[in-house]
Amino acid sequence: MTGNLQHFAQRGILLTREVVAAGVGPRQLSRSLNAESWQRVVPGAWAAPGTELTPWVKARAVQILHPGLTLSHRAAASLHLIELLREAMEFTDPDSPVGRCHGFMVHRTPITPAEICTRRGLGATTPLRTVRDLLLCGPREEAVVAVDSALSTRVVGGVRRTRLVTTDVLTAACATHPTRRHRAPRAAGWLALADPQSGSPAETVARLRMHDAGLHPLSQAELLTPGGRRIRADFLFVREGVVVEIEGYAYHGSRDAHRRDLDRFNALSSCPGVRLILRFPAVTVFRTPDRMLTEIRAALTTPKPQ
């Protein structure tokens, strides 16, 4: 039967049980799979020859094998272009007897048809349900990063998307969760730390680090250059005249990017009331935040020049 396996495939995924149910013997199937170079994705599911075995292909195979599984939490967030601190394949199935399936975490919480949508051919929780799940499950920094992203218009992976949720609707959704309402107060506290104007996950984490350290600058403060140009600073300590800028992971390697970087720095430096600009890369925010906080405190306590 070499050459005929494609007839059994669903969205490029072939299930062993369906081919055997059609009358093909296991040995014959094994020979055909090898002859045609099909690739095993998970036990019982195979990807068409030449398919790149990405996590999404594996997720598709798992959903075809187990139709009751809905992509949720971090997996659904990735599909909705909600930025995260870390990605993971997660599913929700209220009827699942176990907490894992083919190595993936399965959350056993109620889910309604209205909370399910389709993205990239995969069944996933809606943006509202997804962000609610992340807020109720935590941890805090991961939840607030996702909320900041979902509350704002963002360019993620080169794609510009609109705001996905609102604070009021999200607050109500957490408070009415059928089984986790006891977590609503904690979720509300985390939601109060969110800032739709945050420009990146690194900015969100930096803001949380400063908040925990008792430092409360203005976020996305609008400044005016002597020439009348409006420019936003990531963070501004108004009284001390200290600006804190968080640099993303992207390397400013081109001449145009370097020029824009210098132009922004010079524009911020020229704004009345700005005494000092501190710039921190994302790696410092994530890995050595104490260093960032120490430098900020030192700058805030340095007397202004007379």
N, C-alpha and C positions, 0 to 999 in steps of 0.2 A: 504493500500500500504506500510505498515511498512516493512523496509528492502530493498526497491527499490530506495530510494533517491540517493544512490551513483551513479546511472546511469546518474543522471542529473548534477553531479559535474564536474567542470573544475579545475584541479590542486587542488583538495580538497575544492573548493569553490562552493557552490550551490546558484543560483540566483532564488529568488522567482518568478520573472516574467517568467522565462523559464519553471518552473514546472507548473505554472498556464496556460501558453500558450499551454502546452502539454495536457491540459484537466483536471488537478487535481484541485478540488475546494479549495478555501482558507481555509475553516474549516478543510477539510481532510488533507491538507498540514500542518496546524498548529498542528493537533494531531500527525501526523507522525514525525514532527520535534521534538516535545516534547518526544515522545516515544523512538526515537532513540538517543536522547541527542545531537542533533545538536546545535551549538553555534552561536548566532547572532554576526557577526563581525561589520557590519554597516547595516542600514536599507536596506533591500532587498537582503542581502548577508549573507550566513551562512557557518561556517567552520565545517568540518567533526568531528564527536565525537572524543575526545581525543587530538585534535589539540591544541598546545600551541598558545595562541593568542598574538603573538609578533607583534611589529609595522610592520614587513615585511609581515606578514599574512594579516594585515589590508590593507597594500599598494597593495597587490595582489588582494584583494577583490575589492578595489576601481578601479584598472585598468581593471578588468574584467567587472565591472559595466560601466565604462567609458573608452573605449579603446583609446580615444584621449589623455588621460593623460600620460605624460612621466615623470618618476622620474627625478628630476634635483636638482641643487644646493647642499645643504648639504646632502640630501638623496642619490643622485648619488655619491657624494664624498665618503660616507660611503661604498657604494657598490664597489667602485674602490680602497678601502683601502687608501684613502687620509685622513690624520689625520686632525682633526678639534678641535676647542675649545668647540663647542657644536653641538649636532646632532639635526636634525629636518626633518620631512617628508615634502617634497616639490615637487610639480609637475609643469610642464610647459604644457600649452595648448593655442596656439594662438587664438583658437576659443571659449574659455570658456567665458560665459556671466558673470561669477562672479569670485571674487578673492579667494574664499574658496570652498572646496568640502569635505564634511564629516569631517570638522574641520581642514583640511590640507590647507596650502597656495597653491594657483595656480598662477603661473606667466604667464601673457598673452603676450609673446614675440614670434616672428617668430622662427620656428625650421624646419630644413630640414631632410629628411630621412637619409642623411649621418651623421647627428649629433646624431643619435639614435643607441644604441646597446642593447644587452641583457645580463644581469648579474643576476645570481641566479633565472632565469626564469622571471625576471622583465624587462620591457622596461625602459631604462635609457639613459640620455645624455652621450655622449662619454667623456673620460677624458679631452680632450681639451675643449670641449664645457662647461663641468662642471667647470673647473678652470676659464675659461673666465667669466662665469656667476658670480662666487664668487668674482672675481676681479672687475667686473663692478658694483656689488651691494654693496660690503662691508659688515660690517665695516672693517677698515684697518687691525686690528690685526687678525681677523678671515681670511681675504683674504690672508695675507702674510703667516700665518701658513699653509694654504692649498697649497699655491704656493711652499713654502719650501719643503713640503712633496712630492708634485707631481714632483718636479724637481730632486729628489734624489732617490737612491735606499734605501728602508726602510724595516724594519721588523715591520709589523703592525698586532696585534692580533695573533702573532706567525707565521705569513705567510710572507715570504720574497718576495717582488715584485720589479720589475725593475722601472727605471725612466719612467714617463708617458707622460711628455711634455718637450719641450725645451723653453728657454726664447725667442728666435727669433720668433718661431711659435706662441707663446702666445701673444707677442707684436703685431704681424700682425693680429691675430684673434680679439683682442680688437679694433684695429683701423678700422676694416672692419665690425663691428657689424651693422646690417641694421637699428637699431632704437636707439642705445645707443652710437653712436660714440662720442657724446659730453662728455661722461665719460672717453674716452680713455686717455686724458692727466692725469687725476687723477689715473687711473689704471697704466699708465706707471710710475708714481711717486712711487706708491706702489711696482710695480714690481722691481724698482731699489733698493728697500730695501731688496729684497729676497736674501737668501744665501742657495744654494743647499747643503752646507756642514753642515748646522744646524742639530743637532742630534735629536731634539724633539720639540714639540710645546712649552714647557716651555723655551727652549733655544731661540726659535724665539721671544717669548714675552719679555724675558729678554733683548735680543739684541735691540728690539724696544724701550723698556723703557730707556735703556742706550743712545740710539741714540737721543731720545727726550730730554734727560737731558744733551746733549752735550758731552757724553762720547763715545769714538770710539775705542774700543780695537780691536785687531786682533781676528777673529773668527777661531776656530779650528786650532790654531797655533801649528805647529809641533816643538817639543822640543826634545833634545837629552840628555839622562842621561850620567853620566861619564862612564858608562859601554857600551855605544853605543846603548842603547835601544831607539827607537823612540816612542814618546808618544804625543798625541794631548791634548791640553788644550782647554776647551770650549771657554774661552776668555783670552787674554793676553794683559796687558798694558806693552808694552816692556820697555819703559824708566823707569817706576817705579818698574818693576819686580813683578807686582801683577797679580796673576792668579785668575780668577773667574770661579767656577765650579757650574753648575746647576744640582741638584739631581732630578731624576724623582720621580713619585708617588710610584713606586714599593718599598716595604720595603725590605731592605737587611737583611732578617732574617736568612738565612742559614749560616752555618759556612764557606762554600766555597765562598758565596757572600761577607761575611764580610771580609774574607781573601783577596779576589780580590780588595775590596774597599780600604783596608789598603795598599795593595801593590801599587795600583795606586797613592794613596796620597803620599806615601814615594818616589815613582819614580818621581813624579812631584816636590816634595820638593828638590830632589837631583840635578835637572837640573840647570846648570849654568845660572845665571841671574834671577832666581826665588827667590824673597825675601819673598813673603807672598802668601798664598792660602786662598781665601775666598770661602766658600761653602754655597749655599742657596738651600733650598728645593723648589719644584715647588709651594707649597702653599704660600710661601713668595712672589714669583714672581707674582702670580696671585692676591693675596689678600692684601699684604702689600708691594708693590714695593718701596714705599718711604723709608722704612727701609733698603732695599737692596741698594738703591742708596746712602743713608747716609753713610752706612758702606763702600761702595766702595770709595766714595769721601774722607772719613777719612783716608782710607788706602793709597790713592794716594798722600795725602798731608803730610803723616808722613815721616819725614826725614829718609833717608837711614842710617843705622849704619855705622859709620866710621871704 
